[in-house]
């Protein structure tokens, strides 16, 4: 089958519609902001006010996994603008641009338009790409940087300096992308030779060394504090991968990607190895607790390009293969679209909960407490401005170093008591209950919260001051010392 060379407007449409689809998903997801993004925002605000690289007043702490992502929020805060809004806008723009760059790159290597359209469809149907882009975290920026790195490495003549700069940025954004980055560096070296590729290695390695030295200077560890705070097991990692693949690809998308790797050229082999390397990195890291499988997002453009090549190769093999290709693409796009339809109400509900009950909790913390121990420190810590004791260890080096995985830290009772919290804010999956004297009776919280609630000094000194119905299946209970409580001892949520 001979394909005619597309006209200029035919080349533009796949790029624009693919990018527009990603942008529209991000707009639908706009009410949802990842709680951890407020950690970055509070760090940025404190930096802008000259209070140092800190979450609480005191020594610097490494509570930001991707320090480069402080820049949008820092600039906004320094200029008097909303830093959260700035991070969401920049993140979504990066995700949209990543889709555009990926589609344009595939168009440059084909005389027809099938490849570009398939890439555009696969990217536009993904709720996680646009949704993560507008979530406030660095996911969109990391996706753009890795997409550009792949574009530079797989160009007819590898652009080694551009490749090195893109990977250097990734070192300051998402550490787990190092294996995938190394794959693109390796393929560029094979094609261009080390004499031309050494600059990419030097720039990338220099940046990696600098970020490690930065972390060592802050905490005395070469690894991000989140690595210790969110320590996961291989079982967690495999579970994360197994749950993600059917939702993100409909399984048939992976089949198309495998076909692309088998029938394609060196670009497809590079992308396939990058996907394998990243999968191994995510599994070894133990996955992630956030909804939407955000750790896979930076590789979405590479997956889409690889699956598109597999789809186009099958399309050219005859009628039967075309039917098979059509069914595979329908499922690969349909499953993520179904996921999108289910997520939109969740995104909107998350925004409502934060802007109503979340604001109320933050106000109570600001007015009634000075030092509060809790797990969900992001929005509540940012909006209240109080000093927090992070029971998950994301901003507290001592807790991060304690044994136990994410939300399972075995915090010594004596250590927490020595921090002198005047309040505890604990989460529960079921409505917490209090005894007649205000003692907390039932708490279906995380392992670390249940452990803290059972400390003898907590049961003796703290009473239920307020219970909040935050969202379906998500409650908060505020515990305070009796001398600080209201006269009625405790109150139920309205």
N, C-alpha and C positions, 0 to 999 in steps of 0.2 A: 504494500500500500504506500503510495507516494503522497506525502503531505505537503500542501502549499505553505510557503513562507507567510506567516501571519503579518497583517498590516499593523501600523503603529498603534491604532486604537485597540486592535485585538490583543496586543501585547500588554497594554495598560490595564485592561479590564480585570484579568485575573488578579493582578497585584492589588488593585484598588478594592475589589470586592472581598478578597481574602483579608486584607488589612481592616476593611470596614467591618467585616464580620467579627473579628477579634475585638475591635473597638466597641461594637454594640454589646457584646457579651460583658465587657468591662463596665459599661454604663449600667447594664442590668445588675451587675454585682456591686455597684458603687456603695450601697448602704452597708455592705459588709467590710469591716476592717479587722485584720488579724490582730489579736491582742498583743502579740509580740512587737508589732510595728510601733506601738506606743512606748515601748522600751527605748527604741531608737530615737523616737521623738523627744523623750525626756532627756536623754543624753545630749541630743542636739541643742535643745533649749538651754541646758546648763552650760554647754560650751559657749553658746552665743552670749550668755550672761556673764561669762568669765569665771564660772564655777568649776571648770575643769572637766576632765573625761570621767565623769562620775554619775552614778544614779542617786545616791544619797550623799549628803555632806560628808567629806572625809577623803580617804585615799582613792586614787583612780582604780576602777574595776573594769574588767573585760566583759561587759554584758552585751556587746554588739558583735555578732558573728562576722558581719561584713562591714568593716569600718568605712569603706568608701560610700556606703549608702547613707551615711550621716550627712553628706554634702547637700542634697536637696532640702532636707529639713533644717539644717544649719543655716543655709542661705536665706530660707524663708523666715526663720525665727529672727535672724539678725536684721532682716529688713522690715520686721513688724507684721509679717503675714502668717497665715495658718500653716504650721509645718506639716500637719497631717495631710491637709489638702494638697500641699506641694508634693509630698511623697507619693500620693495616690495618682496625681496627674502625670508625674514623671515616669512612674512605674508603668502605667497604662500606655503612655506614648512609646516607651521602650518595647513593650510587647507588640504593639501595632507595627512598629518599625521593623522588628525582628521578622514578623510574618512577611512584610513587604520585601525585605532583603532576601529571604529564603525563596520566595516565589520568583523574584527577578533573577536570582542566580540560576534557577532551574530553567527559566525561559531562555537564558543566554546559551544553553547547550542543546536546544532542540529546535527543529524547524517547524514543528507543529505546536498546537496549543493544548493538547491533551494533558501533558505533564504538568503544566502550570495550573490548569483548572483542578486537577486532582489534588495537588498540594494545597491550593486555596480552599477547597472543600474540607479537607481533613483538618486544616488549621482553624477555619471559621467555625467548625462544629464543636471544637473543644472548649468546654466551659472552664477548664482549669487554666488555660493560657490567658484569656481575657480576665477571668476572675482573679487569678493570682496577680496579674498586672495591676489591678486597681485595689489590691488588698492592703497596700501600704508598705509591703516588704520589698526586698531587693530582687525578687524573682524575675520581674520583667527586665530589669537591667542585666541580670546574669544571662537571661535568654538571648538578649541582643548581643552581648559580648561573645557568647559561645557561637551564635549564628554567624557573626562577622569573622570569628576565628576560623570556622569551617570554610566560609566563603574565601578567605585569604589563603588557606592551606590547599584548597581544592581547585583554585583558579588554574587556567592553562599554564601560567607561569606563577608559581607560589609567591605571594607577597609577604616576605619573611618578616619585615619590620612591622607591618600591620598585624601579622599573626602574633608576634611577640607582645605588642602593646595590648591586644585584646586579651591574651592569656594573663598578662601582668595585671590587668584590671580584675579578672576573675579571681586572682589570688586574694584580692581585698573584698570580694563579694561572697563567693560560695566555695569554701575549701574542698567540698566533696566532688567538685568538678575537675579536680586535678588529673585523675586518670583519663577522662575523656579528652582533656586538653593535651595530655601527653600523646594520645593517639594521633591527634591532628599534627602535632609537632613532628612525630615520627614519620608520618606519611609525607609531610612536606620535605623532610630531610631526605627520604628515599628518592623523591622525585627531583629535588633541586641539588642534592649533595650537601655535605656538611659545610663546605666552604661558603656556600650561599646562605645556609640555614642557621649558621652559628649565631647570627644576630638575634634571631627569634629565641633561641635557647638562652642566650645571655640576658635578654630583657625579661623573659619569663622567670628564669631562675633568680635574677636579682630582685625582682618584685617579691617572689616567694620568701627569699631570705629576709627581706625588709619586714614583711608582715610577721614572720616568726620572731624577729628581734623585737618588733613592737609589742607583741603579746608577752614575750619574756620580760620586757621592761615593765609591763603593767602588772603581770601576775606571777612571773617566775616560771611560766609554762609555755612551751612552744605551740601547744594546741589550744584551740578556742575553749573558753570556759564552758560553752554549750556542749562540747564533747564530753566533759565530765558530768555536767548537770543532766544531760539528756542521754546518758549512757544506755544503749539498747543492746539486746542480745541478737544472736543470729536468728533465733526463732522469730523475734519481732521483725527483723529485716525481711525474712522470707515471707512472713505473713503480709507485710506491707506490699511486697512485690506481687504476691498472688492475688491480693485484693485489687490492686491497681490495674493490672493488665486487662482483665475483662471489661472494666469500666471505661478505660481510656482508649482502648483499641477495638473493642468488640471481638477480640481474638482474631477475627479475620484480617484486621489491620496488621497484626504481627505476621500472619501468613503472607500477606502482600509484601511486607518488609523483607521476609526471608527470600521470597521470589526475587525481589529487587537485588538483594545481596548476591544471589546465585546467578542471575542473568545480566546484572549490570557491569559497570566498569570499575576502575580503581576508586572513583568517588564513592560508589556504593559500598565497596569493601571497607573504606575508611569510616564511613558512617556506621556500618554494622559493628565494627570493632569498638567505635566510640560508645555505641549503645550498650554493648556487652560490658565494657569497662565501667560505665556509669552504673549499670545494674549491679555489678559486683560491689562498687563503692557504697551504693545505697543500702544493700543488704548488710554489708559489714558495719555500716553506721547504725544499723538497727531501725531504719525507716524514720518516720516522723509521726507526730500526734495530730497535726493540723488536718482539717478536712480539705479535700480536693487534690491530694497527692502532689503537693507543690514541688517535691524534690525531683519529680520527673519532668517538670515543665521546661527547663532549659534545653532538654533534648527533643522536645516536640517537633521543632522544625526539621531536625535530622531524621526523625522517624517518619514525618510526613513526606519528605523528599524521597526517602528510601522506599516507602510503600507506594508512592506515585510511580516510581520507575518500575516496580513490580507490576502495578496495574497496567501501565502502558505496554510493557512487554507482553503481558497476557492478552491485551486488547488487539495486538497485531497478529495473533496466532490463529485467528479464525473465529467462526460464529460461536462454537461451543465455549471456547476460551473467553469470548466476550461476555457471554452469559455468566460464566463463573466470576469474571472480573466485576461485572455489574452487581452481582449478589454480594460479593465480598465488600465492595465499596459501600453498598447500601447499609450493610450491617456495621461497617467500620465508622460510618458517619451517623447512623441511626442510634446506636447505643449511647455515644456521647451527647447527642441531642436530647435523648430521653433523660439522661443525667442532668442536662442543663435545665430542662423543664421542671425537674424535681428540686433543683438547687435555687431557682429564682425565689420561690416563697421562703426558703431558709435564709437566703441573703437578706431579704427584706425584714424578716422577723428578727434577725440578729441586730440589724440597725435599729429597729424599734426598741428592743430590749436595752440596748446600750444607751439610747437617747432618753429613755424614760427611767427605768429602774436603775440602770447603771449610773446615770447622773445623780439620782437620789442617794445611792450608796456612797458615791464620791463626796457628795455634800455632807453626809453624816460623818464620814471619816475626817473630813477637813474641819468640821465644827466640834467634833467630840473626841478626837484622838490626836496623838502626836507620833506614836510609834506603833504600827500595826503589823502583825505577822499574817501572811496570807500566801496563797499560791498564785492566783490570778492578778499579778501585780501590774500588768500592762496599762489598760485604760484606767483602772481604779487608782493606780499610783500616779499616772500622768494627770488625771483630772483632779485628784485631791491634793496633790503636792506634798503629802505627808511623808515622813520617813517610813520606809517599809522594811520588813524582815522577810526576805524571799524564801519561802519554804520549798520552792522548786530548785533554787540555786542558780537561776539564770543570771542574777545580778549580785549574788552573795558568794564570794569565793569559798568561804568556810563550808557552806552547805553543799556547794558543787563538789567539794573534796570528800564529803562524807560518803560512806558506802550506800549502795542502793541505786536503782535505775531511776528513770524519769518519773516523777510523782511518787517515788517509793523511797526517798531518802530517809535513812535511819538517823534522824537528828537526835543527839543526846539531850535529855531533859535539862541537864545542868547548863549546857551551852545556850539553849533558847531562853532559859530563865535569866541568864546573865545579860541577855540583850535588852532586858527590861521592857517588853511590850506592854502597852497599856490596853491593847485590844487584840483580839484574834478574829479574823474573818474567814470562815471555813465554808467550803462548798459541799453540797449534798445532792445526790440524785433523787432522794425522797425528802418530803417535808421534815425538817428537823423537829424534834419535840423536846420540851423542857419540863422538868419536875415542878412541883409547887413552889419550891424555894429558888427556882430559876436555874438549877443545874441542867446542863445539857444531857439529855437521856439518849436520843437516837441521832446518829449522823452517818449517812451513807456517802461518805466522802472518799477522796483518794487515800491511798495507803498512808502517805505521810501525814495527812490531816487527821486520820483516825488515830494514828500513833500520838500526835500532839494532843488531841482531845482527851486522851487517857492519862496524860501526865498528871501525877498527883497534885502538883502545885497548880495546874490549870483547873482541875476539878474543885480544888479547895478555894481558889481565889477568884475565879471568873464565873459570871452568870450570863445567861442569855439576855441581851439587851434589845435585839431586834431580829426578826426573821424576814427575809425578802424572797418573794417568788420571782426570780429573774426571768426564767423561760420554762417551757414544759420540760420537766425532768431535770431542772437546774435551779437550785435554791442556794441562798447564802444565809448564814447565821452569824450575827455579830455578838461576840462575847466580850464583856468588859468587867472590870473589878466592881463589886457592889458599890463602893464609895463613889464611883464615877457614873453609875447607872441612874436612870430616871427614877423617880420615887416609886413608880409602879413595878420596878424590877425588870420587866420585859414586856414586849408587845408583839402581837401577831401581825403578819403582813396585811395590808389593806387589799 
